[in-house]
Amino acid sequence: MSGEQLSNVKYEEEFILSSSGVKLFTCRWVPTDRDAKALIFLCHGYGMECSIFMEDTGVRLAKAGYAVFGIDYQGHGKSTGTRCYIQSFDDLVIDCATFFRIISERIEYRKKARFLYGESMGGAVALLIHRKQPNYWSGAVFVAPMCKITENLKPHPLVISILKKLTAIIPTWKLVPTEDIVDISFKEPEKRQKIRANPYVYRDRPRLKTAYELLMISLDIEKRLDEVSLPFLIVHGEADKVTDPSVSKLLYASAKSVDKTLKLYPDMWHGLTYGEPAGHIELVFSDIVAWLGIRSGVGCPEDSQLERNAESGMMKETASESERKLANDSLSLAIK
């Protein structure tokens, strides 16, 4: 494990192994001047990564008093695997959910509230983690989440059928044409330059199987938005050209959550926590931190069960033992 000290924030990074032997990069930002209020787990967007692109998010939230943890998906960022190839979206979700649960069940963190934080495609990851662990989370922050394909972009069923057949033959081929996502996501030119200079950000065409997985998981999530039950905050730019704000409106309207908040920001683009002018970014994060602050003292639904398990000797593993199990088929077993 390597680490560095920032002002009142300690940054550390570490590699863990998935059950299939994929080396996954993880990182964390923790406050050094106080006990963490709660835990926040980052789910990054398509082609992105945690340690550089989401550094500002990690530092801001840690300075606000939260212990923040991130993981690069298989094939993303500093993790190994074919670059930006999503063979199975479910595998990606299981990797994240397992790592997050291992951290949450460490002795020093067991009684902390825990929040998911998903940006863009990471919003879909967070929603699917919640689906697998419906009573485990104190809440979630969704930043311009991917949870539906807008009607004018939905492919014809025949196109989906052809795409499915092609993925069985040439799954890793980069044949899917797209606009330059960086240009339409991030408003500030200097921010675009920094993203293009980041060697861990994927900027090539999407692979066939990856595109198919993203399409199918979006269609699946859209059908089951009414199952979302955890407290959540959605922040979304009204000028977003990547994920339509109507998608967030549908999530807000469909979810059965009692505690739910939707904040739309005029003239802001998709990258509203990174690619906007400084004043806009400050506004978004002030809303996020305020929302988290009200809910950080609330326990998680499963906390009492965790305590009973600990008392009965069912959870005597140390963090290192849990992490070793991650390399020995614990990924699938950790999801109920």
Phi and psi restraints in degrees (value plus and minus 20) as a CYANA .aco file:
   2 SER   PHI    -134.3   -94.3
   2 SER   PSI     135.4   175.4
   3 GLY   PHI    -176.8  -136.8
   3 GLY   PSI     143.8   183.8
   4 GLU   PHI    -166.6  -126.6
   4 GLU   PSI     137.2   177.2
   5 GLN   PHI    -125.3   -85.3
   5 GLN   PSI     100.3   140.3
   6 LEU   PHI    -119.8   -79.8
   6 LEU   PSI    -196.7  -156.7
   7 SER   PHI     -89.6   -49.6
   7 SER   PSI      89.3   129.3
   8 ASN   PHI      42.7    82.7
   8 ASN   PSI      -8.0    32.0
   9 VAL   PHI    -157.3  -117.3
   9 VAL   PSI     111.2   151.2
  10 LYS   PHI    -124.7   -84.7
  10 LYS   PSI     108.9   148.9
  11 TYR   PHI    -128.9   -88.9
  11 TYR   PSI     113.5   153.5
  12 GLU   PHI    -156.7  -116.7
  12 GLU   PSI     133.2   173.2
  13 GLU   PHI    -159.1  -119.1
  13 GLU   PSI     133.9   173.9
  14 GLU   PHI    -179.7  -139.7
  14 GLU   PSI     128.6   168.6
  15 PHE   PHI    -124.1   -84.1
  15 PHE   PSI     120.0   160.0
  16 ILE   PHI    -146.4  -106.4
  16 ILE   PSI     146.4   186.4
  17 LEU   PHI    -130.4   -90.4
  17 LEU   PSI     116.7   156.7
  18 SER   PHI     -99.1   -59.1
  18 SER   PSI     151.3   191.3
  19 SER   PHI     -85.5   -45.5
  19 SER   PSI     -42.8    -2.8
  20 SER   PHI    -112.8   -72.8
  20 SER   PSI     -13.9    26.1
  21 GLY   PHI      68.2   108.2
  21 GLY   PSI      -9.6    30.4
  22 VAL   PHI     -98.9   -58.9
  22 VAL   PSI     110.6   150.6
  23 LYS   PHI    -103.4   -63.4
  23 LYS   PSI      95.0   135.0
  24 LEU   PHI    -127.6   -87.6
  24 LEU   PSI     109.6   149.6
  25 PHE   PHI    -103.9   -63.9
  25 PHE   PSI     113.2   153.2
  26 THR   PHI    -149.6  -109.6
  26 THR   PSI     133.7   173.7
  27 CYS   PHI    -168.6  -128.6
  27 CYS   PSI     145.5   185.5
  28 ARG   PHI    -172.7  -132.7
  28 ARG   PSI     127.5   167.5
  29 TRP   PHI    -142.8  -102.8
  29 TRP   PSI     102.0   142.0
  30 VAL   PHI    -149.2  -109.2
  30 VAL   PSI     122.0   162.0
  31 PRO   PHI     -90.2   -50.2
  31 PRO   PSI     122.5   162.5
  32 THR   PHI    -125.3   -85.3
  32 THR   PSI     -29.5    10.5
  33 ASP   PHI    -122.6   -82.6
  33 ASP   PSI     -14.6    25.4
  34 ARG   PHI    -186.3  -146.3
  34 ARG   PSI     145.6   185.6
  35 ASP   PHI     -95.4   -55.4
  35 ASP   PSI     117.6   157.6
  36 ALA   PHI     -81.9   -41.9
  36 ALA   PSI     114.8   154.8
  37 LYS   PHI     -86.9   -46.9
  37 LYS   PSI     -61.4   -21.4
  38 ALA   PHI    -184.5  -144.5
  38 ALA   PSI     156.1   196.1
  39 LEU   PHI    -127.0   -87.0
  39 LEU   PSI     119.4   159.4
  40 ILE   PHI    -146.8  -106.8
  40 ILE   PSI     111.2   151.2
  41 PHE   PHI    -136.4   -96.4
  41 PHE   PSI     100.8   140.8
  42 LEU   PHI    -106.7   -66.7
  42 LEU   PSI     113.5   153.5
  43 CYS   PHI    -139.0   -99.0
  43 CYS   PSI      88.4   128.4
  44 HIS   PHI    -101.6   -61.6
  44 HIS   PSI     150.0   190.0
  45 GLY   PHI    -103.6   -63.6
  45 GLY   PSI     157.3   197.3
  46 TYR   PHI     -80.7   -40.7
  46 TYR   PSI     110.1   150.1
  47 GLY   PHI      55.9    95.9
  47 GLY   PSI     -22.7    17.3
  48 MET   PHI    -117.7   -77.7
  48 MET   PSI    -190.1  -150.1
  49 GLU   PHI    -177.0  -137.0
  49 GLU   PSI     152.3   192.3
  50 CYS   PHI    -115.2   -75.2
  50 CYS   PSI     -64.1   -24.1
  51 SER   PHI     -89.4   -49.4
  51 SER   PSI     -51.5   -11.5
  52 ILE   PHI    -127.0   -87.0
  52 ILE   PSI     -75.7   -35.7
  53 PHE   PHI     -82.7   -42.7
  53 PHE   PSI     -58.8   -18.8
  54 MET   PHI    -120.4   -80.4
  54 MET   PSI      -5.8    34.2
  55 GLU   PHI     -79.9   -39.9
  55 GLU   PSI     -65.0   -25.0
  56 ASP   PHI     -80.4   -40.4
  56 ASP   PSI     -60.6   -20.6
  57 THR   PHI     -81.6   -41.6
  57 THR   PSI     -67.7   -27.7
  58 GLY   PHI     -80.4   -40.4
  58 GLY   PSI     -64.6   -24.6
  59 VAL   PHI     -87.3   -47.3
  59 VAL   PSI     -64.8   -24.8
  60 ARG   PHI     -79.7   -39.7
  60 ARG   PSI     -66.0   -26.0
  61 LEU   PHI     -90.7   -50.7
  61 LEU   PSI     -55.2   -15.2
  62 ALA   PHI     -87.9   -47.9
  62 ALA   PSI     -59.9   -19.9
  63 LYS   PHI     -85.2   -45.2
  63 LYS   PSI     -45.8    -5.8
  64 ALA   PHI    -102.0   -62.0
  64 ALA   PSI     -21.1    18.9
  65 GLY   PHI      86.9   126.9
  65 GLY   PSI      -6.6    33.4
  66 TYR   PHI    -128.6   -88.6
  66 TYR   PSI     127.7   167.7
  67 ALA   PHI    -109.2   -69.2
  67 ALA   PSI     101.2   141.2
  68 VAL   PHI    -136.5   -96.5
  68 VAL   PSI     112.0   152.0
  69 PHE   PHI    -148.6  -108.6
  69 PHE   PSI     118.9   158.9
  70 GLY   PHI    -153.3  -113.3
  70 GLY   PSI     137.9   177.9
  71 ILE   PHI    -162.4  -122.4
  71 ILE   PSI     115.3   155.3
  72 ASP   PHI    -104.6   -64.6
  72 ASP   PSI     108.7   148.7
  73 TYR   PHI     -82.8   -42.8
  73 TYR   PSI     143.3   183.3
  74 GLN   PHI     -74.0   -34.0
  74 GLN   PSI     111.4   151.4
  75 GLY   PHI      57.2    97.2
  75 GLY   PSI     -17.7    22.3
  76 HIS   PHI    -134.8   -94.8
  76 HIS   PSI     131.2   171.2
  77 GLY   PHI      34.5    74.5
  77 GLY   PSI    -148.0  -108.0
  78 LYS   PHI    -113.7   -73.7
  78 LYS   PSI     -20.2    19.8
  79 SER   PHI     -96.0   -56.0
  79 SER   PSI     135.0   175.0
  80 THR   PHI    -104.0   -64.0
  80 THR   PSI     155.1   195.1
  81 GLY   PHI      94.8   134.8
  81 GLY   PSI     141.6   181.6
  82 THR   PHI     -78.3   -38.3
  82 THR   PSI     110.6   150.6
  83 ARG   PHI     -75.9   -35.9
  83 ARG   PSI     100.9   140.9
  84 CYS   PHI      33.1    73.1
  84 CYS   PSI      18.4    58.4
  85 TYR   PHI    -126.9   -86.9
  85 TYR   PSI      96.0   136.0
  86 ILE   PHI    -125.4   -85.4
  86 ILE   PSI      77.7   117.7
  87 GLN   PHI     -93.7   -53.7
  87 GLN   PSI     -57.1   -17.1
  88 SER   PHI    -166.0  -126.0
  88 SER   PSI      97.9   137.9
  89 PHE   PHI     -83.4   -43.4
  89 PHE   PSI     -51.4   -11.4
  90 ASP   PHI     -85.3   -45.3
  90 ASP   PSI     -57.3   -17.3
  91 ASP   PHI     -80.9   -40.9
  91 ASP   PSI     -61.5   -21.5
  92 LEU   PHI     -82.1   -42.1
  92 LEU   PSI     -63.9   -23.9
  93 VAL   PHI     -84.5   -44.5
  93 VAL   PSI     -62.0   -22.0
  94 ILE   PHI     -83.5   -43.5
  94 ILE   PSI     -62.5   -22.5
  95 ASP   PHI     -74.8   -34.8
  95 ASP   PSI     -69.7   -29.7
  96 CYS   PHI     -85.6   -45.6
  96 CYS   PSI     -69.2   -29.2
  97 ALA   PHI     -80.4   -40.4
  97 ALA   PSI     -58.7   -18.7
  98 THR   PHI     -88.0   -48.0
  98 THR   PSI     -67.4   -27.4
  99 PHE   PHI     -80.6   -40.6
  99 PHE   PSI     -64.6   -24.6
 100 PHE   PHI     -82.1   -42.1
 100 PHE   PSI     -60.1   -20.1
 101 ARG   PHI     -89.7   -49.7
 101 ARG   PSI     -58.1   -18.1
 102 ILE   PHI     -78.7   -38.7
 102 ILE   PSI     -65.3   -25.3
 103 ILE   PHI     -83.5   -43.5
 103 ILE   PSI     -66.0   -26.0
 104 SER   PHI     -81.8   -41.8
 104 SER   PSI     -49.1    -9.1
 105 GLU   PHI    -115.0   -75.0
 105 GLU   PSI     -13.0    27.0
 106 ARG   PHI     -85.3   -45.3
 106 ARG   PSI     128.5   168.5
 107 ILE   PHI     -74.4   -34.4
 107 ILE   PSI     -62.7   -22.7
 108 GLU   PHI     -92.8   -52.8
 108 GLU   PSI     -33.0     7.0
 109 TYR   PHI    -134.3   -94.3
 109 TYR   PSI     -25.2    14.8
 110 ARG   PHI     -78.6   -38.6
 110 ARG   PSI     -52.0   -12.0
 111 LYS   PHI    -118.3   -78.3
 111 LYS   PSI     -11.0    29.0
 112 LYS   PHI    -106.0   -66.0
 112 LYS   PSI     124.0   164.0
 113 ALA   PHI     -83.8   -43.8
 113 ALA   PSI     130.0   170.0
 114 ARG   PHI    -153.6  -113.6
 114 ARG   PSI     113.3   153.3
 115 PHE   PHI    -146.5  -106.5
 115 PHE   PSI     120.6   160.6
 116 LEU   PHI    -109.4   -69.4
 116 LEU   PSI     125.6   165.6
 117 TYR   PHI    -154.8  -114.8
 117 TYR   PSI      87.5   127.5
 118 GLY   PHI    -139.6   -99.6
 118 GLY   PSI     107.3   147.3
 119 GLU   PHI    -125.7   -85.7
 119 GLU   PSI     109.2   149.2
 120 SER   PHI      33.8    73.8
 120 SER   PSI    -137.5   -97.5
 121 MET   PHI     -79.5   -39.5
 121 MET   PSI     -48.5    -8.5
 122 GLY   PHI     -82.6   -42.6
 122 GLY   PSI     -44.4    -4.4
 123 GLY   PHI     -84.9   -44.9
 123 GLY   PSI     -58.9   -18.9
 124 ALA   PHI     -85.6   -45.6
 124 ALA   PSI     -60.7   -20.7
 125 VAL   PHI     -80.3   -40.3
 125 VAL   PSI     -66.5   -26.5
 126 ALA   PHI     -82.5   -42.5
 126 ALA   PSI     -61.6   -21.6
 127 LEU   PHI     -82.7   -42.7
 127 LEU   PSI     -58.5   -18.5
 128 LEU   PHI     -94.9   -54.9
 128 LEU   PSI     -51.5   -11.5
 129 ILE   PHI     -84.0   -44.0
 129 ILE   PSI     -64.3   -24.3
 130 HIS   PHI     -80.1   -40.1
 130 HIS   PSI     -59.0   -19.0
 131 ARG   PHI     -82.9   -42.9
 131 ARG   PSI     -59.3   -19.3
 132 LYS   PHI     -94.7   -54.7
 132 LYS   PSI     -50.5   -10.5
 133 GLN   PHI    -147.4  -107.4
 133 GLN   PSI      46.7    86.7
 134 PRO   PHI     -82.8   -42.8
 134 PRO   PSI     -45.6    -5.6
 135 ASN   PHI    -131.0   -91.0
 135 ASN   PSI      -3.7    36.3
 136 TYR   PHI    -116.3   -76.3
 136 TYR   PSI     -41.1    -1.1
 137 TRP   PHI    -129.1   -89.1
 137 TRP   PSI     121.4   161.4
 138 SER   PHI     -95.0   -55.0
 138 SER   PSI     -43.1    -3.1
 139 GLY   PHI     146.5   186.5
 139 GLY   PSI    -198.8  -158.8
 140 ALA   PHI    -168.1  -128.1
 140 ALA   PSI     128.3   168.3
 141 VAL   PHI    -132.7   -92.7
 141 VAL   PSI     102.4   142.4
 142 PHE   PHI    -129.8   -89.8
 142 PHE   PSI     101.2   141.2
 143 VAL   PHI    -127.1   -87.1
 143 VAL   PSI      88.3   128.3
 144 ALA   PHI      24.8    64.8
 144 ALA   PSI      38.5    78.5
 145 PRO   PHI     -90.9   -50.9
 145 PRO   PSI     129.2   169.2
 146 MET   PHI    -113.0   -73.0
 146 MET   PSI      85.9   125.9
 147 CYS   PHI    -163.4  -123.4
 147 CYS   PSI      -8.2    31.8
 148 LYS   PHI    -189.1  -149.1
 148 LYS   PSI     126.9   166.9
 149 ILE   PHI    -114.9   -74.9
 149 ILE   PSI     102.0   142.0
 150 THR   PHI     -82.3   -42.3
 150 THR   PSI     129.8   169.8
 151 GLU   PHI     -76.5   -36.5
 151 GLU   PSI     -59.7   -19.7
 152 ASN   PHI     -92.8   -52.8
 152 ASN   PSI     -31.0     9.0
 153 LEU   PHI    -127.8   -87.8
 153 LEU   PSI     -24.5    15.5
 154 LYS   PHI     -87.8   -47.8
 154 LYS   PSI     104.9   144.9
 155 PRO   PHI     -92.8   -52.8
 155 PRO   PSI     133.9   173.9
 156 HIS   PHI     -84.4   -44.4
 156 HIS   PSI     126.3   166.3
 157 PRO   PHI     -71.8   -31.8
 157 PRO   PSI     -53.4   -13.4
 158 LEU   PHI     -85.9   -45.9
 158 LEU   PSI     -59.4   -19.4
 159 VAL   PHI     -84.3   -44.3
 159 VAL   PSI     -61.2   -21.2
 160 ILE   PHI     -82.5   -42.5
 160 ILE   PSI     -60.9   -20.9
 161 SER   PHI     -83.2   -43.2
 161 SER   PSI     -63.3   -23.3
 162 ILE   PHI     -85.0   -45.0
 162 ILE   PSI     -63.2   -23.2
 163 LEU   PHI     -80.6   -40.6
 163 LEU   PSI     -61.6   -21.6
 164 LYS   PHI     -81.6   -41.6
 164 LYS   PSI     -62.2   -22.2
 165 LYS   PHI     -86.4   -46.4
 165 LYS   PSI     -59.3   -19.3
 166 LEU   PHI     -86.6   -46.6
 166 LEU   PSI     -55.1   -15.1
 167 THR   PHI     -84.7   -44.7
 167 THR   PSI     -44.8    -4.8
 168 ALA   PHI     -96.0   -56.0
 168 ALA   PSI     -39.5     0.5
 169 ILE   PHI    -122.1   -82.1
 169 ILE   PSI     -67.9   -27.9
 170 ILE   PHI    -151.9  -111.9
 170 ILE   PSI      43.0    83.0
 171 PRO   PHI     -82.1   -42.1
 171 PRO   PSI     -52.6   -12.6
 172 THR   PHI    -115.0   -75.0
 172 THR   PSI     -20.0    20.0
 173 TRP   PHI     -86.4   -46.4
 173 TRP   PSI     122.8   162.8
 174 LYS   PHI    -118.1   -78.1
 174 LYS   PSI      60.5   100.5
 175 LEU   PHI    -133.7   -93.7
 175 LEU   PSI     -25.5    14.5
 176 VAL   PHI    -106.5   -66.5
 176 VAL   PSI      94.0   134.0
 177 PRO   PHI     -94.0   -54.0
 177 PRO   PSI     118.5   158.5
 178 THR   PHI    -164.5  -124.5
 178 THR   PSI     140.9   180.9
 179 GLU   PHI     -91.1   -51.1
 179 GLU   PSI     146.1   186.1
 180 ASP   PHI     -90.3   -50.3
 180 ASP   PSI      83.5   123.5
 181 ILE   PHI     -82.0   -42.0
 181 ILE   PSI     -55.1   -15.1
 182 VAL   PHI     -81.7   -41.7
 182 VAL   PSI     -62.3   -22.3
 183 ASP   PHI     -84.7   -44.7
 183 ASP   PSI     -56.0   -16.0
 184 ILE   PHI    -116.1   -76.1
 184 ILE   PSI     -24.3    15.7
 185 SER   PHI    -117.6   -77.6
 185 SER   PSI     -56.5   -16.5
 186 PHE   PHI    -139.1   -99.1
 186 PHE   PSI      99.1   139.1
 187 LYS   PHI     -90.0   -50.0
 187 LYS   PSI     -63.9   -23.9
 188 GLU   PHI     -99.7   -59.7
 188 GLU   PSI     102.1   142.1
 189 PRO   PHI     -75.8   -35.8
 189 PRO   PSI     -59.5   -19.5
 190 GLU   PHI     -87.5   -47.5
 190 GLU   PSI     -49.3    -9.3
 191 LYS   PHI     -89.5   -49.5
 191 LYS   PSI     -57.7   -17.7
 192 ARG   PHI     -81.2   -41.2
 192 ARG   PSI     -61.3   -21.3
 193 GLN   PHI     -83.0   -43.0
 193 GLN   PSI     -60.2   -20.2
 194 LYS   PHI     -84.6   -44.6
 194 LYS   PSI     -59.3   -19.3
 195 ILE   PHI     -86.1   -46.1
 195 ILE   PSI     -62.6   -22.6
 196 ARG   PHI     -87.3   -47.3
 196 ARG   PSI     -44.9    -4.9
 197 ALA   PHI    -104.4   -64.4
 197 ALA   PSI     -29.5    10.5
 198 ASN   PHI     -99.0   -59.0
 198 ASN   PSI      92.7   132.7
 199 PRO   PHI     -88.8   -48.8
 199 PRO   PSI     -31.5     8.5
 200 TYR   PHI    -118.4   -78.4
 200 TYR   PSI     -21.0    19.0
 201 VAL   PHI    -112.9   -72.9
 201 VAL   PSI     110.7   150.7
 202 TYR   PHI    -105.2   -65.2
 202 TYR   PSI     107.9   147.9
 203 ARG   PHI    -146.3  -106.3
 203 ARG   PSI     -12.4    27.6
 204 ASP   PHI    -105.2   -65.2
 204 ASP   PSI     158.2   198.2
 205 ARG   PHI     -85.1   -45.1
 205 ARG   PSI     127.7   167.7
 206 PRO   PHI     -83.7   -43.7
 206 PRO   PSI     126.0   166.0
 207 ARG   PHI     -98.4   -58.4
 207 ARG   PSI     134.3   174.3
 208 LEU   PHI     -77.3   -37.3
 208 LEU   PSI     -69.1   -29.1
 209 LYS   PHI     -87.3   -47.3
 209 LYS   PSI     -56.4   -16.4
 210 THR   PHI     -81.3   -41.3
 210 THR   PSI     -66.7   -26.7
 211 ALA   PHI     -81.6   -41.6
 211 ALA   PSI     -60.6   -20.6
 212 TYR   PHI     -85.6   -45.6
 212 TYR   PSI     -63.1   -23.1
 213 GLU   PHI     -82.9   -42.9
 213 GLU   PSI     -62.8   -22.8
 214 LEU   PHI     -84.2   -44.2
 214 LEU   PSI     -60.2   -20.2
 215 LEU   PHI     -83.8   -43.8
 215 LEU   PSI     -69.3   -29.3
 216 MET   PHI     -87.7   -47.7
 216 MET   PSI     -57.4   -17.4
 217 ILE   PHI     -91.8   -51.8
 217 ILE   PSI     -53.1   -13.1
 218 SER   PHI     -84.9   -44.9
 218 SER   PSI     -63.1   -23.1
 219 LEU   PHI     -84.3   -44.3
 219 LEU   PSI     -58.2   -18.2
 220 ASP   PHI     -87.7   -47.7
 220 ASP   PSI     -65.4   -25.4
 221 ILE   PHI     -82.4   -42.4
 221 ILE   PSI     -62.1   -22.1
 222 GLU   PHI     -76.5   -36.5
 222 GLU   PSI     -58.6   -18.6
 223 LYS   PHI     -91.1   -51.1
 223 LYS   PSI     -39.3     0.7
 224 ARG   PHI    -143.5  -103.5
 224 ARG   PSI       5.5    45.5
 225 LEU   PHI     -83.0   -43.0
 225 LEU   PSI     -45.7    -5.7
 226 ASP   PHI     -92.6   -52.6
 226 ASP   PSI     -26.1    13.9
 227 GLU   PHI    -108.0   -68.0
 227 GLU   PSI     -30.3     9.7
 228 VAL   PHI     -88.9   -48.9
 228 VAL   PSI     103.9   143.9
 229 SER   PHI    -148.7  -108.7
 229 SER   PSI     -29.6    10.4
 230 LEU   PHI    -101.1   -61.1
 230 LEU   PSI     138.0   178.0
 231 PRO   PHI     -82.3   -42.3
 231 PRO   PSI     119.6   159.6
 232 PHE   PHI    -171.3  -131.3
 232 PHE   PSI     136.3   176.3
 233 LEU   PHI    -140.8  -100.8
 233 LEU   PSI     111.1   151.1
 234 ILE   PHI    -131.1   -91.1
 234 ILE   PSI     110.1   150.1
 235 VAL   PHI    -138.6   -98.6
 235 VAL   PSI     112.9   152.9
 236 HIS   PHI    -171.7  -131.7
 236 HIS   PSI     115.7   155.7
 237 GLY   PHI     -99.2   -59.2
 237 GLY   PSI     114.9   154.9
 238 GLU   PHI     -91.6   -51.6
 238 GLU   PSI     -37.5     2.5
 239 ALA   PHI    -121.4   -81.4
 239 ALA   PSI       1.1    41.1
 240 ASP   PHI     -88.0   -48.0
 240 ASP   PSI     105.4   145.4
 241 LYS   PHI    -124.9   -84.9
 241 LYS   PSI     -18.8    21.2
 242 VAL   PHI    -120.4   -80.4
 242 VAL   PSI     -75.8   -35.8
 243 THR   PHI    -137.0   -97.0
 243 THR   PSI      98.6   138.6
 244 ASP   PHI     -83.1   -43.1
 244 ASP   PSI     114.5   154.5
 245 PRO   PHI     -76.8   -36.8
 245 PRO   PSI     -44.5    -4.5
 246 SER   PHI     -82.2   -42.2
 246 SER   PSI     -45.3    -5.3
 247 VAL   PHI     -85.2   -45.2
 247 VAL   PSI     -63.6   -23.6
 248 SER   PHI     -87.9   -47.9
 248 SER   PSI     -56.1   -16.1
 249 LYS   PHI     -82.6   -42.6
 249 LYS   PSI     -59.4   -19.4
 250 LEU   PHI     -86.8   -46.8
 250 LEU   PSI     -62.3   -22.3
 251 LEU   PHI     -79.2   -39.2
 251 LEU   PSI     -65.9   -25.9
 252 TYR   PHI     -81.5   -41.5
 252 TYR   PSI     -63.1   -23.1
 253 ALA   PHI     -93.2   -53.2
 253 ALA   PSI     -53.3   -13.3
 254 SER   PHI    -105.6   -65.6
 254 SER   PSI     -53.5   -13.5
 255 ALA   PHI     -81.1   -41.1
 255 ALA   PSI     121.8   161.8
 256 LYS   PHI    -106.5   -66.5
 256 LYS   PSI     -17.2    22.8
 257 SER   PHI     -75.0   -35.0
 257 SER   PSI     116.5   156.5
 258 VAL   PHI     -99.1   -59.1
 258 VAL   PSI     -59.2   -19.2
 259 ASP   PHI    -119.9   -79.9
 259 ASP   PSI      80.3   120.3
 260 LYS   PHI    -166.4  -126.4
 260 LYS   PSI     121.9   161.9
 261 THR   PHI    -157.2  -117.2
 261 THR   PSI     115.1   155.1
 262 LEU   PHI    -141.8  -101.8
 262 LEU   PSI     104.9   144.9
 263 LYS   PHI    -142.1  -102.1
 263 LYS   PSI      99.6   139.6
 264 LEU   PHI    -127.3   -87.3
 264 LEU   PSI     118.2   158.2
 265 TYR   PHI    -137.1   -97.1
 265 TYR   PSI      94.8   134.8
 266 PRO   PHI     -77.8   -37.8
 266 PRO   PSI     117.7   157.7
 267 ASP   PHI      50.0    90.0
 267 ASP   PSI     -20.4    19.6
 268 MET   PHI    -106.5   -66.5
 268 MET   PSI     128.2   168.2
 269 TRP   PHI    -113.9   -73.9
 269 TRP   PSI    -184.6  -144.6
 270 HIS   PHI     -85.7   -45.7
 270 HIS   PSI     -64.9   -24.9
 271 GLY   PHI    -104.9   -64.9
 271 GLY   PSI      41.5    81.5
 272 LEU   PHI     -96.2   -56.2
 272 LEU   PSI     -30.6     9.4
 273 THR   PHI    -121.4   -81.4
 273 THR   PSI     -19.6    20.4
 274 TYR   PHI    -159.7  -119.7
 274 TYR   PSI     -63.3   -23.3
 275 GLY   PHI    -113.6   -73.6
 275 GLY   PSI     -15.7    24.3
 276 GLU   PHI    -114.9   -74.9
 276 GLU   PSI     148.9   188.9
 277 PRO   PHI     -78.6   -38.6
 277 PRO   PSI     136.3   176.3
 278 ALA   PHI     -75.0   -35.0
 278 ALA   PSI     -60.8   -20.8
 279 GLY   PHI     -83.7   -43.7
 279 GLY   PSI     -57.6   -17.6
 280 HIS   PHI     -85.7   -45.7
 280 HIS   PSI     -64.3   -24.3
 281 ILE   PHI     -83.2   -43.2
 281 ILE   PSI     -60.9   -20.9
 282 GLU   PHI     -80.7   -40.7
 282 GLU   PSI     -60.5   -20.5
 283 LEU   PHI     -83.3   -43.3
 283 LEU   PSI     -65.8   -25.8
 284 VAL   PHI     -83.0   -43.0
 284 VAL   PSI     -66.8   -26.8
 285 PHE   PHI     -89.4   -49.4
 285 PHE   PSI     -50.9   -10.9
 286 SER   PHI     -85.2   -45.2
 286 SER   PSI     -56.6   -16.6
 287 ASP   PHI     -87.8   -47.8
 287 ASP   PSI     -60.9   -20.9
 288 ILE   PHI     -85.0   -45.0
 288 ILE   PSI     -68.6   -28.6
 289 VAL   PHI     -84.5   -44.5
 289 VAL   PSI     -58.2   -18.2
 290 ALA   PHI     -84.2   -44.2
 290 ALA   PSI     -62.7   -22.7
 291 TRP   PHI     -84.0   -44.0
 291 TRP   PSI     -65.1   -25.1
 292 LEU   PHI     -83.3   -43.3
 292 LEU   PSI     -60.4   -20.4
 293 GLY   PHI     -80.3   -40.3
 293 GLY   PSI     -57.4   -17.4
 294 ILE   PHI     -87.8   -47.8
 294 ILE   PSI     -49.1    -9.1
 295 ARG   PHI    -126.4   -86.4
 295 ARG   PSI     -21.2    18.8
 296 SER   PHI     -91.9   -51.9
 296 SER   PSI     -42.6    -2.6
 297 GLY   PHI    -107.0   -67.0
 297 GLY   PSI     -21.7    18.3
 298 VAL   PHI    -108.7   -68.7
 298 VAL   PSI     110.8   150.8
 299 GLY   PHI     -90.7   -50.7
 299 GLY   PSI     149.9   189.9
 300 CYS   PHI    -115.1   -75.1
 300 CYS   PSI     129.8   169.8
 301 PRO   PHI     -74.7   -34.7
 301 PRO   PSI     -52.8   -12.8
 302 GLU   PHI    -110.6   -70.6
 302 GLU   PSI     -20.0    20.0
 303 ASP   PHI     -77.4   -37.4
 303 ASP   PSI     -64.3   -24.3
 304 SER   PHI     -83.7   -43.7
 304 SER   PSI     -56.4   -16.4
 305 GLN   PHI     -87.6   -47.6
 305 GLN   PSI     -60.0   -20.0
 306 LEU   PHI     -80.1   -40.1
 306 LEU   PSI     -61.3   -21.3
 307 GLU   PHI     -85.2   -45.2
 307 GLU   PSI     -60.8   -20.8
 308 ARG   PHI     -85.1   -45.1
 308 ARG   PSI     -58.4   -18.4
 309 ASN   PHI     -83.8   -43.8
 309 ASN   PSI     -61.6   -21.6
 310 ALA   PHI     -83.2   -43.2
 310 ALA   PSI     -62.3   -22.3
 311 GLU   PHI     -86.3   -46.3
 311 GLU   PSI     -49.9    -9.9
 312 SER   PHI    -109.0   -69.0
 312 SER   PSI     -17.6    22.4
 313 GLY   PHI      66.3   106.3
 313 GLY   PSI      -7.8    32.2
 314 MET   PHI    -103.5   -63.5
 314 MET   PSI     -31.0     9.0
 315 MET   PHI    -151.2  -111.2
 315 MET   PSI      33.1    73.1
 316 LYS   PHI    -112.0   -72.0
 316 LYS   PSI     -17.7    22.3
 317 GLU   PHI     -87.1   -47.1
 317 GLU   PSI     124.2   164.2
 318 THR   PHI    -102.4   -62.4
 318 THR   PSI     148.7   188.7
 319 ALA   PHI     -80.0   -40.0
 319 ALA   PSI     -61.0   -21.0
 320 SER   PHI     -84.9   -44.9
 320 SER   PSI     -57.2   -17.2
 321 GLU   PHI     -84.1   -44.1
 321 GLU   PSI     -61.0   -21.0
 322 SER   PHI     -82.7   -42.7
 322 SER   PSI     -60.9   -20.9
 323 GLU   PHI     -89.4   -49.4
 323 GLU   PSI     -53.6   -13.6
 324 ARG   PHI     -85.1   -45.1
 324 ARG   PSI     -56.2   -16.2
 325 LYS   PHI     -85.4   -45.4
 325 LYS   PSI     -45.3    -5.3
 326 LEU   PHI     -80.5   -40.5
 326 LEU   PSI     -49.3    -9.3
 327 ALA   PHI    -106.6   -66.6
 327 ALA   PSI     -19.8    20.2
 328 ASN   PHI    -149.9  -109.9
 328 ASN   PSI      36.9    76.9
 329 ASP   PHI      46.4    86.4
 329 ASP   PSI       6.1    46.1
 330 SER   PHI    -103.6   -63.6
 330 SER   PSI     -35.5     4.5
 331 LEU   PHI     -76.8   -36.8
 331 LEU   PSI     -71.1   -31.1
 332 SER   PHI     -95.4   -55.4
 332 SER   PSI     -50.5   -10.5
 333 LEU   PHI     -92.2   -52.2
 333 LEU   PSI     -44.8    -4.8
 334 ALA   PHI     -96.5   -56.5
 334 ALA   PSI     -35.4     4.6
 335 ILE   PHI    -116.0   -76.0
 335 ILE   PSI     102.5   142.5
